Amino acid sequence: MADLLELRGIGKRFPGVVALQGVDFTVRAGEIHALLGENGAGKSTLIKVLTGVHPADAGEIRFGGQLIRPGAPKDAERLGISTVYQEVNLVPSLSIAENITLGRQPGRGGFLNWRAIRRRARAALARLEVDCDVDAELGSLSVALQQMVAIARALDTSARLLVLDEPTASLDEKEVAELFTIMRKLRADGLGIVFVTHFLDQVYAVTDRLTILRNGQLVGEYATADLTRLALVGKMLGREVSAADFSPGVVAARPDQTAPILTASKLGRSGAIAPVDLAMHAGEVTGLGGLLGSGRTETARLLFGIDAADSGRIEIKGAPVAIDSPRDAVRLGLAFCSEDRKAEGILPNLSVRENLIVALQGKRGALRALSRAEQAQLCDHYIKALRIKTADAETPIKNLSGGNQQKVLLARWLATRPAVIILDEPTRGIDIGAKQEIEQLIAKLRADGLAVLFISSEIDEVVRNCSRVLVLRERRLTGEVAGAGLSSENLMHLMAGTHEN
């Protein structure tokens, strides 16, 4: 098979960030090629360079042997490169036929040829063996069928390369199997397919080759059949492990003799995370381990009431509780630092003081407003206790470094005096010195008797900070390690699923 797509030496910088550095990537006609990597690996940036969203700062792109420089997604589409995203980028209020031909509708003299529009839509869907009413409104379809329409639209543009960016994230097993059938058919028709996914089982089920990125650099390109799951996980995380590095018996940790503060039983949400059991104890840091997309954040969001569970229950100190919203969670003594500090954490245009007191004020309610003196006292205490580097409490939080912003968010939740705190990627995007300070704070929280749920993509960080780790893979709880069994090697085996062999 000839190379359909060649990216050579691709480099891309953003202010303060090297997103891609000297990356090579090739896709052949008639193959399904996985693009893999953890958060920050550069997958999304590489796709955006390929499709004309961002111009490359270095390197070249060849498609069908010709040098190309797409300046916008429409340029890439005209060349035969189409992308289907996890969130279908179509118009739900229009019909299937209108979406498939949108922007390219046949007609004359300002009048659309509806017969031709419907005929083209049916022909595109027929290639996918999808039979549906092309006059139906797109928004009335399931997510799986909407994705099929998006793929049909790509085929209507005579695409030769199809980029599928996390297409299975919202699909159930039956829908995934149906999508894979379509992908194999398109491969047989000679299309090149780039498949971006976090699910390793799917990589081995449907891909021919794979490329791994880490920290904006190329790790390597491999035939899927030549790379074991354990080797794949090791290359994604930057840590090589052998099959002999697994200690049998680590799947069940020694049960803690003290009563847990929080217990979740069969807690799950369809399409997000299969039912899980977990218990959190006072004075313990419990880790949630797993690759990106394994269900770590989804579990945290269920515990804090951001997303509604459709199975299971939660108990606090042995009593069943209903956590239907974050307000319920805060009232019951839970706190949550989101992984997306900028989008879901800080209020950038407000001061350090305003950011710090907002959760406590929310817990107290509008009728029990914190006085300015109380606010000043709280801020003074936490700025000193957490060593937050700021000119004063009135400094806009957006002017602080990432590490100090993270400390303000921790202070925000500590001010509510929680019994349980969930920390989702608390050290992401901060420098080494700030990471050490955050880890010291986590140790202090444990010593102060809080129950801490700690989530991190850095496996050594999980081992360093946790006394017990629950490992998730493919949205399911696969094992638990503690004590002498808690090692990077054992966690990686559980992430890869090789402990089951």
C-alpha positions in Angstrom: 0.0 0.0 0.0 1.3 3.5 -1.0 1.5 6.3 1.5 -1.6 8.5 1.0 -0.6 11.0 3.6 2.9 12.1 4.7 3.6 14.6 7.4 7.3 15.3 7.9 9.0 17.2 10.7 5.8 19.0 11.8 6.4 21.7 14.4 3.9 23.9 16.1 4.4 26.5 18.9 1.9 28.5 20.9 2.8 31.2 23.4 4.9 29.4 26.0 4.2 25.9 24.7 5.8 23.6 22.2 2.8 21.6 21.0 4.6 19.6 18.3 8.3 19.1 17.6 9.6 17.3 14.5 6.6 14.9 14.2 6.3 12.5 11.3 3.0 10.8 10.5 2.1 8.6 7.6 -1.2 7.0 6.5 -1.6 4.5 3.7 -4.5 4.2 1.4 -6.7 1.2 2.5 -5.6 1.2 6.2 -7.0 2.1 9.6 -4.2 4.0 11.5 -4.6 4.8 15.2 -3.2 8.1 16.5 -2.5 7.6 20.3 -1.2 9.6 23.2 -2.2 10.9 26.6 -3.4 14.5 27.4 -0.9 17.0 25.9 0.6 14.5 23.6 -0.2 16.6 20.5 -2.9 14.6 18.8 -5.4 17.4 18.5 -2.8 19.9 17.3 -1.5 17.5 14.7 -5.1 17.0 13.3 -5.7 20.7 13.3 -2.4 21.3 11.4 -3.5 18.6 8.9 -7.0 20.0 8.4 -5.9 23.7 8.1 -7.1 24.9 11.5 -3.6 25.8 12.5 -0.6 26.5 10.1 2.5 24.4 10.8 5.5 26.4 12.0 7.8 23.8 10.5 7.7 20.7 8.2 5.6 19.7 5.2 2.4 17.8 4.3 2.1 15.7 1.2 -1.2 14.2 0.2 -1.3 11.8 -2.7 2.3 12.7 -3.4 1.5 16.4 -3.8 2.7 19.1 -1.4 -0.3 20.7 0.3 -0.8 23.7 2.6 -4.5 23.8 3.7 -5.4 27.2 5.1 -8.8 26.2 6.5 -10.9 23.0 7.0 -12.7 23.8 3.7 -9.3 23.6 1.9 -8.6 20.2 3.4 -12.1 19.0 2.5 -11.7 20.1 -1.1 -8.4 18.1 -1.2 -10.2 15.0 0.0 -9.5 15.2 3.8 -12.6 15.0 6.0 -12.9 14.9 9.8 -15.7 13.5 11.9 -15.5 14.7 15.6 -16.9 13.1 18.7 -19.3 16.0 18.9 -21.0 15.8 15.5 -20.4 19.2 13.8 -23.7 19.3 11.8 -27.0 21.2 12.0 -29.5 19.2 14.1 -32.5 21.2 12.9 -31.9 20.4 9.2 -32.8 17.1 7.5 -30.3 14.3 6.9 -30.2 15.1 3.2 -29.6 18.8 3.9 -26.7 18.0 6.2 -25.0 15.6 3.8 -25.0 18.1 1.0 -24.8 21.4 3.0 -22.8 24.0 1.1 -22.8 21.8 -2.0 -26.5 21.5 -2.8 -27.3 21.0 -6.5 -29.5 23.6 -8.0 -29.8 26.3 -10.6 -30.9 29.9 -10.7 -31.1 30.1 -6.9 -33.4 27.1 -6.7 -32.4 23.9 -5.0 -32.8 20.5 -6.8 -34.4 18.6 -3.9 -34.6 15.4 -6.0 -30.9 15.5 -6.6 -30.2 16.4 -3.0 -32.1 13.4 -1.7 -30.6 11.1 -4.4 -27.0 12.1 -3.4 -27.8 11.6 0.3 -29.3 8.1 -0.3 -26.2 7.2 -2.3 -23.8 8.4 0.4 -25.7 6.5 3.1 -25.9 3.4 0.8 -22.1 3.2 0.9 -22.4 2.8 4.6 -25.3 0.3 4.3 -27.5 2.7 6.3 -31.1 2.8 5.3 -33.1 5.7 6.8 -35.5 8.5 5.8 -33.2 11.3 4.4 -36.0 13.8 5.1 -35.8 13.1 8.9 -34.5 15.8 11.1 -30.9 15.1 12.1 -31.5 16.0 15.7 -34.1 13.2 16.0 -31.4 10.5 15.4 -29.2 8.7 17.9 -25.6 9.9 18.3 -24.5 6.8 16.4 -26.7 7.5 13.4 -25.6 11.2 13.5 -22.0 10.0 13.2 -23.0 7.9 10.2 -24.5 10.9 8.6 -21.3 12.9 9.3 -19.3 10.1 7.6 -21.8 10.0 4.7 -21.2 13.7 4.3 -17.4 13.1 4.1 -18.0 10.5 1.4 -20.2 12.9 -0.5 -17.2 15.2 -0.7 -15.2 12.4 -2.3 -12.9 12.0 0.7 -9.8 9.9 0.3 -8.7 10.3 4.0 -11.2 10.2 6.9 -10.2 11.4 10.3 -12.3 10.0 13.1 -11.6 11.9 16.3 -12.9 9.9 19.3 -16.0 8.6 17.4 -16.7 5.9 19.9 -16.7 7.9 23.1 -20.5 8.2 23.3 -21.4 4.8 21.7 -22.5 1.6 23.3 -20.9 -1.8 22.4 -23.4 -2.6 19.7 -22.9 0.8 18.1 -19.2 0.5 18.2 -19.3 -2.8 16.5 -21.5 -1.3 13.7 -19.1 1.6 13.3 -16.2 -0.8 13.0 -18.0 -2.7 10.3 -18.3 0.5 8.3 -14.7 1.4 8.9 -13.6 -2.0 7.6 -15.8 -1.5 4.5 -14.3 1.9 3.8 -10.8 0.5 4.3 -11.6 -2.2 1.7 -12.8 0.6 -0.6 -9.3 2.1 -0.4 -9.9 5.0 2.0 -7.2 5.9 4.5 -8.7 6.3 8.0 -7.1 8.0 11.0 -8.6 6.7 14.2 -8.1 8.7 17.4 -9.2 6.8 20.5 -8.3 6.2 24.1 -9.7 2.7 24.2 -6.9 0.1 23.7 -9.3 -2.8 23.1 -10.6 -0.9 20.1 -7.1 -0.2 18.8 -6.4 -3.9 18.6 -9.9 -4.7 17.3 -9.8 -2.6 14.2 -6.5 -0.9 13.3 -3.6 -2.0 11.1 -0.9 0.4 12.3 -0.6 3.0 15.1 1.4 6.1 15.9 2.2 7.2 19.4 2.9 10.8 20.5 4.1 12.0 23.9 4.7 15.6 25.0 4.4 16.8 21.4 7.0 14.4 20.0 6.9 11.2 18.0 7.5 8.1 20.1 7.1 5.7 17.1 5.1 4.1 14.4 4.2 0.4 14.7 2.2 -2.4 13.2 -0.6 -2.9 15.7 0.0 -6.7 15.7 3.7 -6.2 16.6 3.1 -4.2 19.8 1.8 -5.8 23.0 -0.7 -4.0 25.2 1.8 -3.6 27.9 4.4 -2.2 25.5 1.8 0.2 24.1 0.9 1.5 27.6 4.6 1.9 28.4 5.3 3.9 25.3 2.4 6.2 25.9 3.5 6.8 29.5 7.2 6.9 28.8 8.0 4.0 31.0 9.0 0.5 29.7 7.8 -2.5 31.7 8.3 -6.2 31.1 5.8 -8.9 31.6 7.9 -10.3 34.5 7.4 -7.0 36.5 3.9 -8.0 37.7 3.3 -9.1 41.3 0.4 -11.6 41.5 -2.2 -11.0 44.0 -2.3 -7.2 43.9 -5.8 -7.1 42.5 -7.4 -7.2 45.9 -6.0 -4.8 48.5 -6.0 -5.4 52.3 -9.3 -4.0 53.6 -9.1 -1.1 56.0 -10.4 -1.9 59.4 -11.8 1.6 60.0 -15.2 2.6 58.8 -15.1 4.6 55.6 -16.3 8.2 55.4 -17.7 7.8 51.9 -18.9 4.6 50.2 -20.1 4.3 46.6 -21.8 1.0 45.7 -22.4 0.0 42.0 -22.2 3.7 41.1 -22.4 4.1 37.3 -23.7 6.1 34.3 -24.5 4.5 31.0 -22.0 5.5 28.3 -19.6 7.1 30.9 -18.6 4.5 33.5 -19.6 1.0 34.4 -20.8 0.5 38.0 -17.9 0.9 40.5 -17.5 0.3 44.2 -15.2 2.5 46.2 -14.6 3.5 49.8 -12.8 6.5 51.1 -11.3 6.7 54.6 -10.3 9.6 56.8 -6.6 10.2 56.7 -6.1 8.3 53.5 -5.2 9.3 49.9 -7.0 7.0 47.5 -5.9 7.1 43.9 -7.9 6.6 40.7 -5.5 5.3 38.1 -5.9 4.7 34.4 -5.2 6.0 31.0 -7.0 9.0 29.6 -10.6 8.1 28.8 -10.6 5.2 31.3 -13.4 6.8 33.4 -11.5 8.5 36.2 -13.0 12.0 35.7 -16.4 10.5 35.0 -16.3 8.7 38.4 -15.4 11.9 40.2 -18.2 13.8 38.5 -20.7 11.2 39.6 -19.5 11.4 43.2 -19.8 15.2 43.2 -23.2 15.3 41.6 -22.1 17.1 38.4 -23.4 14.2 36.3 -26.4 12.1 37.4 -25.8 8.4 38.1 -28.3 6.0 36.7 -27.2 3.2 39.0 -25.9 2.6 42.5 -25.9 4.6 45.7 -23.6 6.7 48.0 -23.3 6.5 51.7 -21.6 9.0 54.0 -20.6 7.7 57.4 -22.9 4.7 56.8 -26.0 6.7 55.9 -27.5 6.8 52.4 -27.4 10.2 50.8 -28.7 11.8 47.6 -26.1 13.8 45.7 -28.1 15.3 42.8 -26.0 18.4 42.4 -22.7 20.0 43.5 -24.7 22.0 46.0 -25.8 18.8 47.6 -22.2 17.5 47.6 -20.8 20.7 49.3 -23.6 20.6 51.9 -22.6 17.0 52.7 -18.9 17.9 53.1 -17.5 17.1 49.7 -15.1 19.3 47.7 -13.9 19.0 44.1 -11.0 20.5 42.2 -11.7 20.0 38.5 -9.0 18.9 36.0 -9.7 21.9 33.8 -8.5 24.7 36.0 -9.2 27.5 33.5 -12.6 26.5 32.2 -14.1 25.0 35.4 -12.0 26.4 38.3 -10.9 29.9 38.4 -13.0 33.0 37.8 -10.2 34.8 35.8 -11.4 38.4 36.1 -12.2 38.2 39.8 -9.6 38.7 42.6 -7.9 36.1 44.7 -10.2 37.0 47.5 -13.4 36.6 45.5 -12.2 33.3 44.0 -11.2 32.0 47.5 -14.5 32.7 49.3 -17.0 31.8 46.6 -17.5 28.1 47.6 -17.9 29.0 51.3 -20.3 31.8 50.5 -22.3 29.4 48.3 -22.5 26.9 51.1 -23.7 29.5 53.6 -26.3 30.9 51.3 -27.3 34.4 50.3 -28.8 35.2 53.7 -25.6 34.6 55.6 -23.1 36.8 53.7 -19.5 36.7 54.7 -18.4 40.1 56.0 -15.5 41.8 54.4 -13.5 41.3 57.6 -14.3 37.6 57.5 -13.2 37.4 53.9 -10.0 39.2 54.7 -9.2 36.9 57.6 -9.8 33.8 55.5 -7.6 35.1 52.7 -4.8 36.1 55.0 -4.9 32.7 56.6 -4.8 30.6 53.4 -2.4 32.9 51.6 0.1 32.3 54.4 -0.8 28.6 55.1 -0.6 27.6 51.4 2.2 30.1 50.6 0.3 31.6 47.7 2.5 34.0 45.8 0.4 37.1 45.2 0.8 40.8 45.6 -2.3 40.9 47.8 -5.8 39.4 48.0 -7.2 41.9 45.5 -4.9 40.8 42.7 -6.9 39.3 39.8 -6.3 35.5 39.9 -5.5 35.5 36.1 -2.3 37.3 37.0 -1.0 34.4 39.1 1.0 31.5 37.9 -0.7 28.1 37.3 0.6 26.7 40.5 -0.6 29.6 42.6 -4.0 29.5 40.9 -4.2 25.8 41.9 -3.4 26.8 45.5 -6.2 29.3 45.5 -8.6 26.7 44.3 -7.5 24.3 47.0 -7.9 27.1 49.5 -11.4 27.8 48.2 -12.5 24.2 49.1 -10.5 24.0 52.3 -12.4 27.0 53.5 -15.6 25.0 53.4 -14.1 22.5 55.9 -14.8 19.4 53.8 -14.5 15.8 55.0 -13.8 14.5 51.5 -11.8 16.3 48.7 -11.6 15.1 45.1 -8.4 16.3 43.3 -8.6 15.8 39.5 -5.2 16.4 38.0 -4.2 19.0 40.6 -0.6 19.3 39.3 -1.3 19.5 35.6 0.2 22.5 33.8 2.3 23.7 36.7 6.1 23.8 37.2 8.1 21.3 39.2 8.5 23.5 42.3 4.8 24.1 42.4 4.1 20.4 42.0 6.2 19.6 45.0 4.3 22.2 47.1 0.9 20.8 45.9 2.0 17.2 46.9 3.1 18.5 50.3 -0.3 20.1 50.7 -1.9 16.7 49.9 0.2 15.0 52.5 -0.9 17.7 55.0 -4.6 17.1 54.1 -4.1 13.4 54.8 -2.4 14.1 58.1 -5.3 16.5 59.0 -7.8 13.6 58.6 -9.3 14.4 55.3 -10.3 11.6 52.8 -8.6 12.5 49.5 -9.4 11.1 46.1 -6.4 11.7 43.9 -6.5 11.5 40.1 -3.4 12.0 38.0 -2.1 10.9 34.5 1.4 10.7 35.9 1.8 7.2 37.2 4.8 8.0 39.5 2.8 10.8 41.1 0.0 8.4 41.8 2.4 5.9 43.5 4.1 8.7 45.4 0.9 10.2 46.9 -1.5 7.4 47.4 -1.7 4.5 49.9 -4.3 2.7 47.7 -5.2 2.9 44.0 -8.3 1.8 42.1 -7.4 1.2 38.5 -9.9 1.8 35.7 -9.6 0.5 32.1 -12.1 1.0 29.2 -14.6 2.6 31.7 -14.5 -0.3 34.1 -12.9 -0.9 37.5 -10.3 -3.6 36.8 -8.3 -3.8 40.1 -7.1 -2.3 43.3 -3.6 -2.1 44.6 -2.2 -1.2 48.0 0.7 -1.6 50.4 3.7 -3.5 49.0 1.7 -4.2 45.8 1.5 -0.5 44.9 4.1 0.1 42.2 4.2 1.7 38.8 4.8 -1.7 37.2 1.7 -3.3 38.8 -0.5 -0.2 37.9 0.7 -0.4 34.3 -0.2 -4.1 34.0 -3.7 -3.3 35.3 -4.1 -0.4 32.9 -3.0 -2.6 30.0 -5.2 -5.6 31.1 -2.2 -8.0 31.1 -2.9 -9.1 34.7 -6.0 -10.9 33.3 -3.9 -13.2 31.1 
